[in-house]
């Protein structure tokens, strides 16, 4: 479980900033930081398209933002079809979050690779180097995390340990990103037709679809790489996360001055409650 928590911490603090170019002033160091994701089994190429290109531009837009898509298992946006079993999604969501990391490494990356799409958005064409990096790191991860442990300790001890590892990592990764966007207070705008445009300009859209949580908790801020200051991150993704607490006061005051929302939960408990309430409402609506 500690291994899983540390894996999530690497993703939050090193990979995430590196992928956004905010880990260092040196581009090569940013690229190296982003590659920590490949060492952990996922594809930094796929992440860049899914997160940097799509999620940050089309936050909470159903049908585009892949972060709010879970097939038929979860209904996270009001535009998504509701099934009867969604009535209980606020209860069964936790084991699904626990499966996130396994699904990410062993399924969704391959789905994106072979379909050449992230959801409905086409991937840019992979170069020969991109193909080589994708397959070589997938093979490296499989040997290091599956083959060698099974050879060393046997199948069942490996499976139990691997499930504890991936489920603890998956729950934490899911929770941090869900509390930032999928709560009662955030919006899920519909594009205005027939132009298919979002009514608000980009910065206002980010403020309406993004939330902060536990911003007074210094340990959480340190552990999740400042991603509890999600508003600051979405407005200034290329600024290092160490500056988010300082600039949050400026953004909050500016929002108050111009009359736009600044969504914030002061602690984890209220943020989790809001997330589960939103899932409950989506299941009953």
Order of alpha helices (4+ residues) and beta strands (2+ residues): alpha-alpha-alpha-alpha-alpha-alpha-alpha-alpha-beta-beta-alpha-alpha-alpha-alpha-beta-alpha-alpha-alpha-beta-alpha
